Amino acid sequence: MTHAIPSRTKCIRGFTLVELLVVMAIIAILAGLVLTTLGRAKNSASKVTDINNLRQIMIAVHAFASDNNDIPPQPNWDNGGHIGGYGDFTNAGWLYTPDLTATGTNRFKAQTGVLWSSLGNPKLYLCPMDKPEKAVYSAHDGQVEQRAQQLSSYAMNGAVVGFMKILPTPVKLSSLQPDDCAFWETDETEPYYFNDGANNPGEGVSARHLQGAIQASFSGTVDYVKFDKWYEAESDPKKNRLWCYPDSDNGR
C-alpha cells in the first residue's frame, strides 16, 4: 500500500509597506547625493571657465591699453557718454558700441566692442551657468523682465571713468593699483544691472558660485572672492580695491 506524499506549498513573502518606504527613502538619499556631487562638479567647471574668460579679457584690455597710451577701453558705462546733461555723445566700449537707433537687445552687439578683434568669441563673455535670456523679477521696478544687455556675465568697474562723473577718457592703467578690481560677475537676479557693460561695486556680484564670485584685477590676476570680503570692501567708505577711482579721496 502506497501513501501519497503531501506536497509542499512555498510561501512567497512580499515586501511590507514599511520596507518599501525604507528602500524608497534610501534611493532618494542616494539620488540626492549624486545630484549634489554633479552640481558641485558643474559649478567647479564653470568657475574654471570664468577664470579663463576673464584672463582672456584682461589680456585684451592690456593689449588695448598698450596701443593707446596706457588708457584702457571705455567700460560701457551708460551709453559710453551720457545722453542729456553731460553731453550727447557715445563711445565704443570694451563690450559693444551702443546703437541708439535700435531698441532692446539690438542695441548691443559684441562685434562692435573694441575688444572683439582680440577675443572674437561670444562664449568668452559668458559664464556657462548664466542664462542671459531668462526673465526674472526685478526689485528695481517690480516687474518680471529680461536683461537689456545679454552679451556678458561680467561687468567692468565704472571706476575707470569716475562712475557718475562719466569721464570722456578713462584713467590710465598706471594710475590704478594692481589689485584694484577691474571686472566681476554681475548679479544675474537683477536685470536692471545689465543696462550696459559696467557697474559700481554697490550693485553686487553673482551668487551662482555659492559662497563667492569670480573677479579680475587690473594686474590681470583672476581669482575667487568670498562674499564677506567683497561686501566688507563695498561698504568701506574709504578708497579700496573696489572703489578705486584714483582722482578722489574715497575712490568714488
Secondary structure, 3 states (H helix, E strand, C coil): CCCCCCCCCCCCCCCCHHHHHHHHHHHHHHHHHHHHHHHHHHHHHHHHHHHHHHHHHHHHHHHHHHCCCCCCCECCCCCCCCCCCCCCCCCCECCCCCCCCCCHHHHCCHHHCCCHHHHCCHHHHCCCCCCCCCCEECCCCCCEECCCCCCCCEEEEHHHHCHHHCCCCCCCHHHCCCCCEEEEEECCCCHHHHCCCEECHHHCECCCECCEEEEEECCCCEEEEEHHHHHHHHCCCCCCCCCCCCCCCCCC
